[in-house]
Amino acid sequence: MNMPPLYQPDGKAELAPGVFQTSIDGLFYLQHKKFLDERGFFSDITGLKNLSQVTGKVMEVKQINIAHSQTNVVRGLHAEGWNKLTTVFSGKGVSALVDIRPDSPTFKQIEYFLFEPKANDEFQAGLYVPMGVANSIAVIEGPLLYHYAVDAFYEDRNPAGDKALSLFDPELNIQLPIEREQMILSQRDVDSATLQDLLQQ
């Protein structure tokens, strides 16, 4: 399956150290510097101080989640009633993100990212995903460990922000590197709605 262009961080798009603008309003690509030595590496995977220079506020992390997925698992597209920081620790996957905020200047914009962390890479990559942007992860090589920190407890989030958008919405034409017949999906994602259906809810 042919993939559309994948996001590439560009120095011109760097808004603060390690924080890069994307084509979606409020969605930022993050590069976390690794300190490498003979033992391995150390890295701060939040980058909250530099991120706050861009967003104008410090994200308060209240819950940290991790998902373990095998090859061909696809999770998403999901938007929830919180902002989140995502990081892939191991494995290889492609994330497709869609702006589903009708009042956003980048409404319906789609951005694709490849995550393939290696121990000796200079940076650990991640995303800051604002509320109202739906994200997914398609596992090309598993197991894939997907970490996300959020700024609300699950019970306290705004459930009105929880949306499951169909990966197969013809209007959006999401392209992922796994054939539909090979995808391992949850029932929620199989039954998820098109963007137009979500807008009418």
C-alpha positions in Angstrom: 0.0 0.0 0.0 1.3 3.4 -0.9 1.8 5.8 1.9 1.4 9.6 1.8 4.4 11.7 2.8 5.5 11.2 6.4 6.2 14.1 8.7 9.8 15.2 8.8 11.0 17.7 11.4 12.4 20.9 9.9 14.5 23.5 11.7 12.2 26.2 10.3 9.3 24.6 12.1 11.1 24.4 15.5 9.1 26.7 17.8 11.1 26.0 20.9 13.9 23.5 21.6 12.6 20.1 20.5 9.1 21.3 19.7 8.1 21.4 16.1 5.0 22.7 14.3 3.0 20.3 12.2 0.3 20.9 9.6 -2.4 20.5 12.3 -3.1 23.5 14.6 -1.9 22.7 18.1 -0.4 19.3 17.3 3.4 19.4 17.9 6.1 16.9 17.1 8.6 16.5 19.9 12.2 15.5 19.9 13.6 14.5 23.3 17.4 14.6 23.6 19.0 11.4 24.7 22.1 11.3 26.9 24.0 8.3 25.6 26.9 6.5 27.3 28.2 2.9 27.6 25.3 1.9 29.8 22.5 3.0 27.4 20.7 6.4 27.6 18.6 8.8 29.7 15.9 11.1 28.3 13.2 13.3 29.6 10.2 12.3 27.4 7.9 15.0 28.4 9.7 18.2 27.3 7.1 20.1 29.3 9.2 23.2 29.9 9.9 23.8 26.2 6.3 22.8 25.3 4.9 25.4 27.7 6.8 28.1 25.8 4.7 27.2 22.8 1.3 26.5 24.4 1.5 29.2 27.0 0.7 26.8 29.9 2.3 23.9 31.6 0.5 20.6 31.0 -0.3 18.9 34.3 0.1 15.1 33.9 -2.5 13.3 35.9 -2.5 9.8 34.4 0.2 7.8 32.5 -1.0 4.9 30.2 0.8 2.3 28.2 -0.5 0.0 25.4 1.2 -3.2 24.2 0.3 -4.2 20.6 1.3 -7.0 18.3 2.1 -6.7 14.5 -0.9 -5.6 12.5 -2.8 -4.2 15.4 -4.3 -0.8 14.6 -5.7 1.4 17.4 -7.8 4.4 16.5 -8.7 6.8 15.3 -9.5 8.2 18.8 -10.0 11.6 20.2 -10.6 12.0 24.0 -11.6 14.7 26.5 -8.0 15.4 27.4 -4.6 16.6 25.9 -1.9 14.0 25.7 1.8 13.3 25.2 2.5 10.2 23.2 5.8 8.2 22.8 6.6 4.9 21.1 9.2 3.0 23.2 9.7 0.0 21.0 8.5 -1.6 17.8 7.7 0.2 14.5 4.4 2.0 13.7 2.8 4.7 11.7 0.4 7.2 13.3 -2.3 9.0 11.3 -3.8 12.0 13.0 -6.9 14.0 11.9 -8.2 17.3 13.1 -11.9 16.8 13.8 -12.6 20.2 15.4 -15.1 22.0 13.2 -13.9 25.4 14.4 -10.2 24.7 13.8 -8.4 26.4 10.9 -7.0 23.0 10.0 -10.3 21.0 10.2 -10.0 17.7 8.4 -6.2 18.1 8.0 -4.3 14.7 8.2 -0.7 14.2 9.2 1.3 11.0 9.2 4.3 10.0 11.4 6.6 7.1 11.5 7.9 5.9 14.9 10.8 3.4 15.0 12.8 4.1 18.1 16.4 2.7 18.3 18.5 2.7 21.4 21.4 4.6 19.8 19.3 7.3 18.2 20.1 10.9 19.2 16.5 11.7 20.0 13.3 10.0 21.3 10.3 11.2 19.3 6.8 11.9 20.5 3.7 14.0 19.9 1.7 16.6 21.9 -1.9 15.8 20.8 -4.5 18.4 21.7 -8.1 17.6 22.6 -10.2 17.2 19.4 -7.4 15.7 17.3 -8.0 12.0 16.6 -4.9 9.8 16.6 -4.1 6.2 15.7 -1.2 3.8 15.7 -0.7 1.0 13.1 1.8 -1.6 14.2 4.2 -2.6 11.4 6.6 -4.5 13.6 5.5 -5.6 17.0 5.4 -5.8 19.9 5.0 -2.0 20.0 4.9 -0.2 23.4 2.9 3.0 23.1 3.0 5.4 26.1 0.7 8.3 26.6 0.5 10.8 29.5 -2.7 12.8 29.8 -3.9 15.9 31.7 -7.1 14.4 33.2 -8.0 11.4 35.2 -10.1 9.0 33.1 -13.1 9.4 35.4 -12.7 13.3 35.3 -12.2 13.8 31.6 -14.9 15.4 29.5 -16.6 12.4 28.0 -18.2 14.6 25.3 -14.7 14.8 23.8 -14.5 11.0 23.4 -14.8 10.2 19.6 -14.0 7.1 17.6 -13.5 8.0 14.0 -13.6 5.3 11.3 -10.3 4.5 9.7 -12.2 3.7 6.6 -14.1 7.0 6.2 -14.1 7.6 2.4 -14.1 11.3 2.8 -10.8 11.2 4.7 -9.2 8.3 2.7 -6.8 7.4 5.6 -3.8 5.4 4.2 -2.0 3.1 6.5 0.8 0.5 5.6 -1.4 -2.5 6.6 -4.1 -3.9 4.3 -7.6 -3.7 5.8 -8.0 -7.5 5.7 -4.9 -7.9 7.9 -5.7 -5.3 10.5 -6.4 -6.4 14.0 -9.1 -4.0 15.3 -11.2 -3.7 18.4 -15.0 -4.0 18.0 -15.2 -0.3 18.9 -13.0 0.6 16.0 -14.8 -1.7 13.6 -18.1 0.0 14.6 -16.7 3.6 14.6 -18.4 6.4 12.8 -17.6 8.6 9.8 -16.6 12.2 10.4 -20.0 13.4 9.1 -21.8 11.1 11.5 -19.7 12.4 14.4 -20.5 15.9 13.5 -24.2 15.2 13.6 -24.2 13.6 17.1 
